[in-house]
Amino acid sequence: MQEGLAGALARDPGIDIVGRAGTGQEGIALAQTEKPDVTLLDLHLPDMGGVAILERLRQLNPEVRVLIITASEQADMLLQAVAAGAAGYLTKRATPEEIRQAVITVYGGGSVINPMLAAHLLREYSRAPDGTGTVRPLLTEREREVLRLVAQGYTDKEIAGELYVSARTVQNHLASVRTKLGLSRRAELARWAAEHAL
């Protein structure tokens, strides 16, 4: 797959391939040194989940445009990727020309989503029943776990112990949740979790 993508993109004189990686860690390291404008990312890599890689890439370089190219056609994966900042989402059924055009579109500031999956996104972001047009925030599964424990009164350290992660990781998840929900105080987060039956 990687060979095919590289070959298709290399034929376009306007596209320079600055690096290729087979694992998430390799990709993150390359992104730090090469600072690519567009990164093509598979969601299923041997060492890390694609959404975690996407979030890390966006932390390192907020300007990078990430185009997901994956075998997954699950709505949940699409929604998580978009929530994490993906600029595009194609399945591996896309032709080399579709991928080339997607890279150009994403580089230019546009977004590309596989038409078969676009309906999932439209449903998720449809207007709220009360007509306010509020978008339901998209939290990852881990963010929902952290928020559920906050609602149960756990401290960051206790949450870290419960989920087998560092307290710093918990704080990063909470910072992401606060941004997505537009809430700052812990009590507000707990109330939101209770209201949404987490």
Helices and strands as residue ranges (DSSP letters): H 2-10, H 24-34, E 38-41, H 50-60, E 65-70, H 75-83, E 88-91, H 96-107, E 112-113, H 115-124, H 141-151, H 156-163, H 167-181, H 186-195
